[in-house]
Amino acid sequence: MTQTALAPVTGRHRHGDPLADPVFAERYRAMRARDARFDGQFITGVHSTGIYCRPSCPAVSPKPTNVSFYLTAAAAHEAGLRACKRCLPDAVPGSPEWDLRDDLAARAMRLIADGVVEREGVPGLAARLGYTTRHLTRVVTAELGAGPLALARAHRAQTARVLLTSTAMPAADVAFASGFGSVRQFNETIREVYDRSPLELRAAARVRERVAHRPRTIAPASGAVHLRLPARAPFDAAGVFAWLEARAVDGIESAGPGRFRRTLRLPGGPALVELSAGADADSPAIEVDARLASLADLPPLVARVRRLFDLDADAVAIDDVLGADPVLAPSVAARPGIRVPGCLDPHELVFRALIGQQISVKAARTALSRLAAELGDRIGADQGGVDQVGVDQVGVDRLDDSGRPGGQAPAVPAPHLLFPTAAAIAEHGAEVLRGPAARVRTIVDVARRLDSGELVVAPEREREDLRLDLLEVPGIGPWTAGYVSMRVTRAPDVLLTGDLALRNGAARLGLPGTAAELDALGSRWAPWRSYASMHLWRAASAEV
């Protein structure tokens, strides 16, 4: 059974047979089968015990009349349920719904995961989405079973649980890194959600570590965190790392097989992040080692890494659709769980797209490296708050596998620059950028629009609105608009038939080589044409 889109929350059926509802019946079958593919896609609320579980929970299956299904943990909390201690229902990949859907509720969930409510409150969240607070709350509650505040609270609790169980950070640091306003609020929420105190949660995790023969977590240095972010299987981590390695910008990024390292601007300041593939093939994940200027930047960092590696994609559903095409079937079999790389910084992605259009990946990398060297802020320099974290503090020497500084220096220069801001490119881009004058004018114009707020490129944008806004800018065509939409907003159904490499890949597989023919044929890959694009790019060249 494969599920590609979940219906709204299914509540309790007080009268009649709940299994008469096809949505309820489908979820109940998945729960009875303990199908782990649905973990994170919905939550099982068991009213006879007062708990909620992941679908694959090994506990005895409850009667249908005692069950409700929810799309979010917050909705289960609002129904008076607590998290199951046995299956840890939030210790799973997130729902693919928030990337697949493009409605108000889904876009709100993307921002909540990024920590916007903690930084700007619900009014700030509503303003980002272009609605009143009242309307946003009404729509989100109707769609997801809980309002923005409850959703943000559940997200804080989940972040805190991860930190408590996977790090040795002091509980007070965990509280503020998770976005709680006080230690008291943190303690009360954890006890209410998990029916345990923070220290009891940590102690239980230590017991599980000993049973599983895993080493005890080592306390990180100040400002350093180590996390494990689970991915929905199957997961082609190697493909994403290869994509990132081919496009690594000198001074900002360094990459190798199964490892990627870079600097990054976060709301609280600069950060140095190292990402690596988890070693357990049966439980795929991305390991995150980071040095942060502020621990409050942890939630936005986690959200961005999840988007970069497309960790929540419904890989089974995607492979089922693409693998049914005889032409793509061998590629799907060779690369199960293919992912569409997202981005860590939307503005940076726009400039990468503009500079990289109509030139090779290698040439684009050279141009971007030159731009970074000329206009990028050096970590540790007294520029724009970058001095808050010095080079030695963020561990530019290297993070070893436990997230602690002191390992051997990498063979390539360590990241030490931050990608240039839109303001810097608007002011000095014309002096630094090379190539056709029209392209340089477009890049500088886009930089000015981004810096002034005239053009907004962000994950919460409605995809069609963003595409049309980009097309209104002189010099931006359908390829750039589609590419930005695909990687920034996680649009799953974009087929970039204007891309020469993609058409070459299609021709190698025996598919039509013209844009019009390929576009017509691509309808059979919907709603996963972005993932089909990745297979075609892979066919075009091992480099991409």
C-alpha positions as a Python dict, from the first residue, in 0.01 Angstrom:
ca = {
    (1, 'M'): (0, 0, 0),
    (2, 'T'): (141, 338, -101),
    (3, 'Q'): (3, 669, 12),
    (4, 'T'): (96, 990, -164),
    (5, 'A'): (-139, 1241, -3),
    (6, 'L'): (-320, 1230, 328),
    (7, 'A'): (-673, 1353, 375),
    (8, 'P'): (-753, 1590, 663),
    (9, 'V'): (-762, 1465, 1020),
    (10, 'T'): (-982, 1164, 1082),
    (11, 'G'): (-1157, 1196, 1417),
    (12, 'R'): (-1328, 941, 1637),
    (13, 'H'): (-1641, 778, 1502),
    (14, 'R'): (-1887, 785, 1787),
    (15, 'H'): (-2163, 629, 1580),
    (16, 'G'): (-2155, 357, 1318),
    (17, 'D'): (-1862, 158, 1183),
    (18, 'P'): (-1542, 368, 1161),
    (19, 'L'): (-1404, 129, 899),
    (20, 'A'): (-1678, 245, 663),
    (21, 'D'): (-1469, 560, 613),
    (22, 'P'): (-1214, 466, 340),
    (23, 'V'): (-948, 705, 474),
    (24, 'F'): (-985, 566, 826),
    (25, 'A'): (-986, 210, 692),
    (26, 'E'): (-665, 265, 492),
    (27, 'R'): (-482, 405, 792),
    (28, 'Y'): (-616, 137, 1020),
    (29, 'R'): (-485, -132, 784),
    (30, 'A'): (-144, 35, 781),
    (31, 'M'): (-148, 45, 1162),
    (32, 'R'): (-256, -321, 1191),
    (33, 'A'): (27, -415, 952),
    (34, 'R'): (273, -204, 1159),
    (35, 'D'): (386, -55, 829),
    (36, 'A'): (688, 165, 905),
    (37, 'R'): (651, 345, 571),
    (38, 'F'): (371, 547, 729),
    (39, 'D'): (566, 654, 1038),
    (40, 'G'): (561, 1032, 1045),
    (41, 'Q'): (285, 1052, 784),
    (42, 'F'): (11, 1022, 1044),
    (43, 'I'): (-28, 952, 1414),
    (44, 'T'): (-248, 692, 1583),
    (45, 'G'): (-435, 825, 1885),
    (46, 'V'): (-555, 553, 2124),
    (47, 'H'): (-822, 698, 2352),
    (48, 'S'): (-857, 390, 2571),
    (49, 'T'): (-497, 433, 2691),
    (50, 'G'): (-459, 809, 2644),
    (51, 'I'): (-150, 781, 2425),
    (52, 'Y'): (-56, 839, 2062),
    (53, 'C'): (179, 618, 1863),
    (54, 'R'): (352, 583, 1529),
    (55, 'P'): (172, 343, 1291),
    (56, 'S'): (444, 79, 1335),
    (57, 'C'): (417, 68, 1716),
    (58, 'P'): (457, -296, 1829),
    (59, 'A'): (181, -267, 2090),
    (60, 'V'): (-142, -466, 2054),
    (61, 'S'): (-365, -303, 1793),
    (62, 'P'): (-654, -111, 1952),
    (63, 'K'): (-1016, -150, 1847),
    (64, 'P'): (-1124, 86, 1567),
    (65, 'T'): (-1375, 258, 1796),
    (66, 'N'): (-1091, 362, 2029),
    (67, 'V'): (-876, 513, 1756),
    (68, 'S'): (-836, 855, 1596),
    (69, 'F'): (-580, 946, 1333),
    (70, 'Y'): (-403, 1283, 1333),
    (71, 'L'): (-167, 1458, 1094),
    (72, 'T'): (35, 1625, 1370),
    (73, 'A'): (149, 1553, 1724),
    (74, 'A'): (1, 1889, 1823),
    (75, 'A'): (-347, 1769, 1730),
    (76, 'A'): (-296, 1462, 1948),
    (77, 'H'): (-181, 1685, 2235),
    (78, 'E'): (-490, 1900, 2191),
    (79, 'A'): (-701, 1583, 2221),
    (80, 'G'): (-542, 1516, 2560),
    (81, 'L'): (-306, 1237, 2450),
    (82, 'R'): (60, 1189, 2542),
    (83, 'A'): (341, 1031, 2343),
    (84, 'C'): (395, 657, 2363),
    (85, 'K'): (706, 572, 2568),
    (86, 'R'): (759, 253, 2372),
    (87, 'C'): (760, 368, 2010),
    (88, 'L'): (857, 738, 2048),
    (89, 'P'): (624, 859, 1770),
    (90, 'D'): (821, 1176, 1697),
    (91, 'A'): (1156, 996, 1657),
    (92, 'V'): (1083, 937, 1288),
    (93, 'P'): (1117, 1134, 964),
    (94, 'G'): (865, 1412, 921),
    (95, 'S'): (559, 1406, 702),
    (96, 'P'): (614, 1447, 326),
    (97, 'E'): (285, 1637, 321),
    (98, 'W'): (442, 1976, 391),
    (99, 'D'): (658, 1952, 79),
    (100, 'L'): (398, 1789, -143),
    (101, 'R'): (119, 2032, -56),
    (102, 'D'): (131, 2402, -141),
    (103, 'D'): (-169, 2529, 58),
    (104, 'L'): (-164, 2770, 351),
    (105, 'A'): (-145, 2500, 617),
    (106, 'A'): (154, 2330, 453),
    (107, 'R'): (341, 2657, 405),
    (108, 'A'): (273, 2747, 768),
    (109, 'M'): (420, 2413, 877),
    (110, 'R'): (741, 2488, 685),
    (111, 'L'): (781, 2816, 873),
    (112, 'I'): (692, 2666, 1211),
    (113, 'A'): (964, 2404, 1163),
    (114, 'D'): (1206, 2688, 1085),
    (115, 'G'): (1136, 2844, 1427),
    (116, 'V'): (951, 3153, 1300),
    (117, 'V'): (694, 3144, 1583),
    (118, 'E'): (972, 3149, 1843),
    (119, 'R'): (1143, 3445, 1674),
    (120, 'E'): (847, 3649, 1548),
    (121, 'G'): (536, 3510, 1718),
    (122, 'V'): (214, 3408, 1545),
    (123, 'P'): (164, 3765, 1408),
    (124, 'G'): (503, 3736, 1238),
    (125, 'L'): (410, 3396, 1099),
    (126, 'A'): (84, 3534, 960),
    (127, 'A'): (262, 3835, 809),
    (128, 'R'): (511, 3609, 632),
    (129, 'L'): (221, 3420, 475),
    (130, 'G'): (22, 3733, 389),
    (131, 'Y'): (-285, 3664, 607),
    (132, 'T'): (-430, 3794, 930),
    (133, 'T'): (-353, 3606, 1249),
    (134, 'R'): (-719, 3517, 1290),
    (135, 'H'): (-757, 3374, 942),
    (136, 'L'): (-432, 3178, 966),
    (137, 'T'): (-531, 3028, 1301),
    (138, 'R'): (-875, 2933, 1171),
    (139, 'V'): (-741, 2761, 857),
    (140, 'V'): (-453, 2579, 1027),
    (141, 'T'): (-674, 2455, 1310),
    (142, 'A'): (-935, 2327, 1065),
    (143, 'E'): (-673, 2152, 849),
    (144, 'L'): (-435, 2017, 1111),
    (145, 'G'): (-635, 1993, 1432),
    (146, 'A'): (-426, 2249, 1620),
    (147, 'G'): (-343, 2618, 1593),
    (148, 'P'): (-1, 2775, 1524),
    (149, 'L'): (90, 2810, 1891),
    (150, 'A'): (11, 2445, 1964),
    (151, 'L'): (201, 2333, 1654),
    (152, 'A'): (504, 2538, 1756),
    (153, 'R'): (485, 2401, 2110),
    (154, 'A'): (482, 2043, 1980),
    (155, 'H'): (780, 2121, 1757),
    (156, 'R'): (972, 2264, 2056),
    (157, 'A'): (898, 1950, 2257),
    (158, 'Q'): (1020, 1725, 1975),
    (159, 'T'): (1341, 1927, 1935),
    (160, 'A'): (1400, 1910, 2310),
    (161, 'R'): (1349, 1534, 2315),
    (162, 'V'): (1606, 1489, 2039),
    (163, 'L'): (1862, 1700, 2227),
    (164, 'L'): (1794, 1529, 2557),
    (165, 'T'): (1831, 1181, 2411),
    (166, 'S'): (2116, 1238, 2166),
    (167, 'T'): (2341, 1491, 2341),
    (168, 'A'): (2478, 1560, 2687),
    (169, 'M'): (2387, 1928, 2675),
    (170, 'P'): (2274, 2069, 3012),
    (171, 'A'): (1896, 2072, 3044),
    (172, 'A'): (1888, 2452, 3062),
    (173, 'D'): (2077, 2475, 2731),
    (174, 'V'): (1837, 2223, 2580),
    (175, 'A'): (1544, 2438, 2689),
    (176, 'F'): (1665, 2751, 2516),
    (177, 'A'): (1805, 2568, 2210),
    (178, 'S'): (1457, 2420, 2160),
    (179, 'G'): (1293, 2762, 2169),
    (180, 'F'): (1137, 2758, 2516),
    (181, 'G'): (1114, 3093, 2693),
    (182, 'S'): (1201, 2952, 3036),
    (183, 'V'): (1324, 2635, 3202),
    (184, 'R'): (996, 2608, 3390),
    (185, 'Q'): (796, 2612, 3065),
    (186, 'F'): (1034, 2353, 2924),
    (187, 'N'): (994, 2119, 3223),
    (188, 'E'): (615, 2150, 3223),
    (189, 'T'): (581, 2086, 2849),
    (190, 'I'): (812, 1784, 2844),
    (191, 'R'): (629, 1625, 3136),
    (192, 'E'): (290, 1693, 2979),
    (193, 'V'): (383, 1559, 2635),
    (194, 'Y'): (600, 1262, 2732),
    (195, 'D'): (475, 1187, 3085),
    (196, 'R'): (836, 1208, 3203),
    (197, 'S'): (1066, 1479, 3328),
    (198, 'P'): (1355, 1586, 3103),
    (199, 'L'): (1603, 1394, 3316),
    (200, 'E'): (1385, 1082, 3306),
    (201, 'L'): (1373, 1107, 2925),
    (202, 'R'): (1752, 1128, 2914),
    (203, 'A'): (1795, 836, 3154),
    (204, 'A'): (1563, 617, 2945),
    (205, 'A'): (1768, 701, 2636),
    (206, 'R'): (2087, 596, 2814),
    (207, 'V'): (1929, 259, 2893),
    (208, 'R'): (1838, 211, 2526),
    (209, 'E'): (2196, 303, 2426),
    (210, 'R'): (2339, 37, 2658),
    (211, 'V'): (2095, -227, 2532),
    (212, 'A'): (2184, -142, 2172),
    (213, 'H'): (2557, -134, 2261),
    (214, 'R'): (2592, 223, 2138),
    (215, 'P'): (2857, 447, 2299),
    (216, 'R'): (2745, 708, 2545),
    (217, 'T'): (2710, 1054, 2395),
    (218, 'I'): (3004, 1282, 2474),
    (219, 'A'): (2931, 1632, 2593),
    (220, 'P'): (3005, 1877, 2311),
    (221, 'A'): (3216, 2187, 2341),
    (222, 'S'): (3041, 2520, 2390),
    (223, 'G'): (2824, 2606, 2091),
    (224, 'A'): (2872, 2263, 1932),
    (225, 'V'): (2593, 2015, 1870),
    (226, 'H'): (2573, 1669, 1722),
    (227, 'L'): (2241, 1535, 1595),
    (228, 'R'): (2115, 1243, 1394),
    (229, 'L'): (1831, 1329, 1155),
    (230, 'P'): (1638, 1021, 1036),
    (231, 'A'): (1547, 985, 669),
    (232, 'R'): (1254, 806, 511),
    (233, 'A'): (1381, 487, 346),
    (234, 'P'): (1498, 412, 86),
    (235, 'F'): (1743, 703, 89),
    (236, 'D'): (2000, 777, -181),
    (237, 'A'): (2231, 979, 42),
    (238, 'A'): (2528, 916, -189),
    (239, 'G'): (2346, 1087, -475),
    (240, 'V'): (2288, 1406, -275),
    (241, 'F'): (2647, 1416, -151),
    (242, 'A'): (2773, 1370, -509),
    (243, 'W'): (2549, 1657, -625),
    (244, 'L'): (2684, 1883, -349),
    (245, 'E'): (3045, 1782, -411),
    (246, 'A'): (3022, 1865, -782),
    (247, 'R'): (2895, 2214, -698),
    (248, 'A'): (3101, 2298, -388),
    (249, 'V'): (3212, 2663, -382),
    (250, 'D'): (3571, 2714, -263),
    (251, 'G'): (3598, 2894, 67),
    (252, 'I'): (3234, 2829, 154),
    (253, 'E'): (3203, 2453, 108),
    (254, 'S'): (3417, 2142, 107),
    (255, 'A'): (3284, 1802, 17),
    (256, 'G'): (3376, 1442, -43),
    (257, 'P'): (3199, 1106, -65),
    (258, 'G'): (2947, 1092, 217),
    (259, 'R'): (3056, 1420, 374),
    (260, 'F'): (2974, 1788, 320),
    (261, 'R'): (3094, 2089, 515),
    (262, 'R'): (3010, 2457, 484),
    (263, 'T'): (2952, 2792, 648),
    (264, 'L'): (2601, 2926, 678),
    (265, 'R'): (2414, 3235, 792),
    (266, 'L'): (2143, 3162, 1048),
    (267, 'P'): (1911, 3407, 1229),
    (268, 'G'): (2143, 3425, 1533),
    (269, 'G'): (2470, 3451, 1342),
    (270, 'P'): (2715, 3245, 1134),
    (271, 'A'): (2755, 2872, 1172),
    (272, 'L'): (2986, 2598, 1055),
    (273, 'V'): (2808, 2275, 966),
    (274, 'E'): (2939, 1930, 877),
    (275, 'L'): (2699, 1671, 739),
    (276, 'S'): (2771, 1303, 689),
    (277, 'A'): (2580, 989, 600),
    (278, 'G'): (2468, 767, 886),
    (279, 'A'): (2642, 432, 909),
    (280, 'D'): (2330, 221, 969),
    (281, 'A'): (2191, 121, 628),
    (282, 'D'): (1874, -18, 789),
    (283, 'S'): (1800, 314, 958),
    (284, 'P'): (1916, 586, 714),
    (285, 'A'): (2001, 925, 855),
    (286, 'I'): (2217, 1233, 820),
    (287, 'E'): (2461, 1305, 1100),
    (288, 'V'): (2491, 1677, 1180),
    (289, 'D'): (2790, 1836, 1355),
    (290, 'A'): (2756, 2210, 1392),
    (291, 'R'): (2906, 2508, 1569),
    (292, 'L'): (2644, 2777, 1623),
    (293, 'A'): (2664, 3139, 1729),
    (294, 'S'): (2338, 3082, 1919),
    (295, 'L'): (2182, 2754, 2029),
    (296, 'A'): (1846, 2908, 1936),
    (297, 'D'): (1954, 2857, 1574),
    (298, 'L'): (1924, 2481, 1609),
    (299, 'P'): (1558, 2449, 1492),
    (300, 'P'): (1613, 2649, 1169),
    (301, 'L'): (1935, 2457, 1102),
    (302, 'V'): (1757, 2123, 1139),
    (303, 'A'): (1470, 2236, 914),
    (304, 'R'): (1713, 2350, 644),
    (305, 'V'): (1921, 2032, 654),
    (306, 'R'): (1604, 1825, 623),
    (307, 'R'): (1509, 2028, 315),
    (308, 'L'): (1861, 2009, 169),
    (309, 'F'): (1862, 1628, 180),
    (310, 'D'): (1488, 1590, 115),
    (311, 'L'): (1475, 1360, 419),
    (312, 'D'): (1095, 1343, 441),
    (313, 'A'): (1021, 1248, 79),
    (314, 'D'): (783, 953, 32),
    (315, 'A'): (1048, 751, -153),
    (316, 'V'): (831, 441, -186),
    (317, 'A'): (552, 632, -359),
    (318, 'I'): (798, 814, -586),
    (319, 'D'): (981, 498, -690),
    (320, 'D'): (653, 315, -749),
    (321, 'V'): (540, 579, -1001),
    (322, 'L'): (873, 630, -1177),
    (323, 'G'): (965, 262, -1168),
    (324, 'A'): (645, 177, -1355),
    (325, 'D'): (792, 349, -1661),
    (326, 'P'): (999, 86, -1848),
    (327, 'V'): (1250, 352, -1956),
    (328, 'L'): (1314, 483, -1603),
    (329, 'A'): (1280, 145, -1428),
    (330, 'P'): (1653, 52, -1455),
    (331, 'S'): (1757, 391, -1316),
    (332, 'V'): (1508, 362, -1028),
    (333, 'A'): (1635, 12, -950),
    (334, 'A'): (1994, 137, -952),
    (335, 'R'): (1915, 448, -742),
    (336, 'P'): (1625, 368, -509),
    (337, 'G'): (1519, 657, -292),
    (338, 'I'): (1655, 930, -520),
    (339, 'R'): (1625, 1278, -371),
    (340, 'V'): (1588, 1632, -507),
    (341, 'P'): (1846, 1846, -322),
    (342, 'G'): (1693, 2151, -156),
    (343, 'C'): (1892, 2449, -36),
    (344, 'L'): (2021, 2598, 289),
    (345, 'D'): (1990, 2962, 179),
    (346, 'P'): (1722, 3066, -76),
    (347, 'H'): (1898, 3388, -181),
    (348, 'E'): (2221, 3198, -242),
    (349, 'L'): (2034, 2945, -455),
    (350, 'V'): (1895, 3225, -673),
    (351, 'F'): (2246, 3352, -749),
    (352, 'R'): (2371, 2999, -812),
    (353, 'A'): (2091, 2949, -1063),
    (354, 'L'): (2150, 3283, -1239),
    (355, 'I'): (2526, 3237, -1262),
    (356, 'G'): (2500, 2870, -1360),
    (357, 'Q'): (2249, 2898, -1640),
    (358, 'Q'): (2378, 2801, -1986),
    (359, 'I'): (2727, 2714, -1861),
    (360, 'S'): (2881, 2394, -1727),
    (361, 'V'): (2875, 2295, -1360),
    (362, 'K'): (3253, 2340, -1346),
    (363, 'A'): (3240, 2690, -1495),
    (364, 'A'): (2962, 2791, -1257),
    (365, 'R'): (3163, 2664, -962),
    (366, 'T'): (3463, 2872, -1072),
    (367, 'A'): (3252, 3188, -1111),
    (368, 'L'): (3082, 3141, -774),
    (369, 'S'): (3414, 3077, -599),
    (370, 'R'): (3551, 3401, -742),
    (371, 'L'): (3240, 3590, -630),
    (372, 'A'): (3272, 3445, -279),
    (373, 'A'): (3640, 3534, -257),
    (374, 'E'): (3572, 3893, -360),
    (375, 'L'): (3249, 3969, -173),
    (376, 'G'): (3201, 3701, 94),
    (377, 'D'): (3240, 3787, 461),
    (378, 'R'): (3524, 3606, 634),
    (379, 'I'): (3420, 3434, 955),
    (380, 'G'): (3590, 3612, 1239),
    (381, 'A'): (3614, 3945, 1057),
    (382, 'D'): (3449, 4242, 1225),
    (383, 'Q'): (3177, 4271, 962),
    (384, 'G'): (2803, 4273, 1014),
    (385, 'G'): (2804, 4073, 1334),
    (386, 'V'): (3026, 3799, 1190),
    (387, 'D'): (3273, 3865, 1471),
    (388, 'Q'): (3031, 3699, 1714),
    (389, 'V'): (3190, 3365, 1620),
    (390, 'G'): (3560, 3358, 1544),
    (391, 'V'): (3738, 3112, 1319),
    (392, 'D'): (3882, 2917, 1611),
    (393, 'Q'): (3545, 2913, 1787),
    (394, 'V'): (3354, 2752, 1502),
    (395, 'G'): (3620, 2488, 1465),
    (396, 'V'): (3745, 2563, 1116),
    (397, 'D'): (4038, 2330, 1197),
    (398, 'R'): (3790, 2039, 1166),
    (399, 'L'): (3506, 1868, 1345),
    (400, 'D'): (3576, 1503, 1416),
    (401, 'D'): (3308, 1233, 1412),
    (402, 'S'): (3181, 1323, 1760),
    (403, 'G'): (3142, 1691, 1677),
    (404, 'R'): (3448, 1795, 1881),
    (405, 'P'): (3733, 2003, 1738),
    (406, 'G'): (4078, 1862, 1703),
    (407, 'G'): (4073, 1609, 1417),
    (408, 'Q'): (4314, 1610, 1128),
    (409, 'A'): (4286, 1900, 886),
    (410, 'P'): (4102, 1816, 563),
    (411, 'A'): (4290, 1797, 236),
    (412, 'V'): (4092, 2087, 90),
    (413, 'P'): (4081, 2440, 235),
    (414, 'A'): (3836, 2456, 523),
    (415, 'P'): (3528, 2675, 477),
    (416, 'H'): (3601, 3022, 608),
    (417, 'L'): (3379, 3253, 402),
    (418, 'L'): (3008, 3329, 413),
    (419, 'F'): (2829, 3349, 79),
    (420, 'P'): (2791, 3716, -26),
    (421, 'T'): (2471, 3888, 79),
    (422, 'A'): (2226, 4028, -174),
    (423, 'A'): (2328, 4376, -53),
    (424, 'A'): (2695, 4310, -128),
    (425, 'I'): (2618, 4174, -476),
    (426, 'A'): (2387, 4467, -548),
    (427, 'E'): (2660, 4715, -455),
    (428, 'H'): (2970, 4551, -599),
    (429, 'G'): (2847, 4272, -827),
    (430, 'A'): (2897, 4470, -1146),
    (431, 'E'): (3267, 4509, -1056),
    (432, 'V'): (3325, 4141, -983),
    (433, 'L'): (3096, 3941, -1210),
    (434, 'R'): (3213, 3841, -1556),
    (435, 'G'): (3028, 3722, -1862),
    (436, 'P'): (2762, 3873, -2089),
    (437, 'A'): (2664, 4224, -1982),
    (438, 'A'): (2293, 4137, -1990),
    (439, 'R'): (2344, 3851, -1746),
    (440, 'V'): (2546, 4069, -1509),
    (441, 'R'): (2271, 4333, -1518),
    (442, 'T'): (2011, 4068, -1434),
    (443, 'I'): (2211, 3936, -1139),
    (444, 'V'): (2267, 4284, -996),
    (445, 'D'): (1902, 4373, -1053),
    (446, 'V'): (1785, 4058, -872),
    (447, 'A'): (2025, 4134, -587),
    (448, 'R'): (1874, 4480, -546),
    (449, 'R'): (1520, 4339, -551),
    (450, 'L'): (1606, 4074, -292),
    (451, 'D'): (1782, 4325, -68),
    (452, 'S'): (1491, 4571, -79),
    (453, 'G'): (1224, 4303, -31),
    (454, 'E'): (1066, 4375, -368),
    (455, 'L'): (1134, 4012, -459),
    (456, 'V'): (1077, 3748, -190),
    (457, 'V'): (1230, 3405, -244),
    (458, 'A'): (1157, 3177, 51),
    (459, 'P'): (1032, 2823, 122),
    (460, 'E'): (694, 2952, 238),
    (461, 'R'): (612, 3120, -94),
    (462, 'E'): (324, 2978, -295),
    (463, 'R'): (498, 2807, -585),
    (464, 'E'): (305, 2954, -875),
    (465, 'D'): (325, 3305, -727),
    (466, 'L'): (701, 3272, -686),
    (467, 'R'): (742, 3144, -1041),
    (468, 'L'): (542, 3434, -1184),
    (469, 'D'): (731, 3689, -972),
    (470, 'L'): (1060, 3554, -1103),
    (471, 'L'): (943, 3559, -1464),
    (472, 'E'): (855, 3928, -1429),
    (473, 'V'): (1223, 4010, -1372),
    (474, 'P'): (1397, 4100, -1702),
    (475, 'G'): (1650, 3831, -1787),
    (476, 'I'): (1488, 3546, -1592),
    (477, 'G'): (1334, 3271, -1803),
    (478, 'P'): (1133, 2956, -1740),
    (479, 'W'): (1438, 2741, -1661),
    (480, 'T'): (1560, 2965, -1378),
    (481, 'A'): (1210, 3014, -1237),
    (482, 'G'): (1142, 2641, -1242),
    (483, 'Y'): (1480, 2548, -1095),
    (484, 'V'): (1443, 2794, -807),
    (485, 'S'): (1090, 2672, -738),
    (486, 'M'): (1202, 2310, -739),
    (487, 'R'): (1486, 2358, -493),
    (488, 'V'): (1361, 2642, -269),
    (489, 'T'): (996, 2550, -222),
    (490, 'R'): (1054, 2174, -267),
    (491, 'A'): (813, 2161, -562),
    (492, 'P'): (791, 1789, -647),
    (493, 'D'): (647, 1814, -998),
    (494, 'V'): (884, 2029, -1207),
    (495, 'L'): (1030, 1892, -1531),
    (496, 'L'): (1292, 2131, -1665),
    (497, 'T'): (1268, 2040, -2032),
    (498, 'G'): (1456, 2358, -2124),
    (499, 'D'): (1769, 2214, -1962),
    (500, 'L'): (2013, 2082, -2223),
    (501, 'A'): (2178, 1829, -1988),
    (502, 'L'): (1837, 1693, -1889),
    (503, 'R'): (1738, 1649, -2255),
    (504, 'N'): (2072, 1479, -2324),
    (505, 'G'): (2000, 1240, -2037),
    (506, 'A'): (1656, 1170, -2179),
    (507, 'A'): (1807, 1097, -2521),
    (508, 'R'): (2056, 853, -2366),
    (509, 'L'): (1766, 663, -2216),
    (510, 'G'): (1586, 653, -2552),
    (511, 'L'): (1333, 923, -2466),
    (512, 'P'): (1240, 1216, -2694),
    (513, 'G'): (1517, 1474, -2711),
    (514, 'T'): (1304, 1781, -2780),
    (515, 'A'): (1152, 1994, -2505),
    (516, 'A'): (796, 1972, -2639),
    (517, 'E'): (798, 1594, -2682),
    (518, 'L'): (963, 1537, -2344),
    (519, 'D'): (715, 1768, -2175),
    (520, 'A'): (422, 1575, -2320),
    (521, 'L'): (570, 1240, -2224),
    (522, 'G'): (658, 1360, -1874),
    (523, 'S'): (293, 1380, -1772),
    (524, 'R'): (308, 1009, -1689),
    (525, 'W'): (562, 1086, -1415),
    (526, 'A'): (333, 1328, -1231),
    (527, 'P'): (329, 1427, -950),
    (528, 'W'): (700, 1339, -921),
    (529, 'R'): (853, 1505, -1227),
    (530, 'S'): (1120, 1679, -1018),
    (531, 'Y'): (1249, 1333, -919),
    (532, 'A'): (1231, 1219, -1280),
    (533, 'S'): (1450, 1522, -1359),
    (534, 'M'): (1712, 1389, -1118),
    (535, 'H'): (1716, 1052, -1296),
    (536, 'L'): (1758, 1224, -1633),
    (537, 'W'): (2041, 1444, -1504),
    (538, 'R'): (2213, 1136, -1366),
    (539, 'A'): (2181, 970, -1705),
    (540, 'A'): (2336, 1272, -1875),
    (541, 'S'): (2663, 1266, -1685),
    (542, 'A'): (2821, 1105, -1382),
    (543, 'E'): (2927, 1457, -1279),
    (544, 'V'): (2570, 1561, -1197),
}
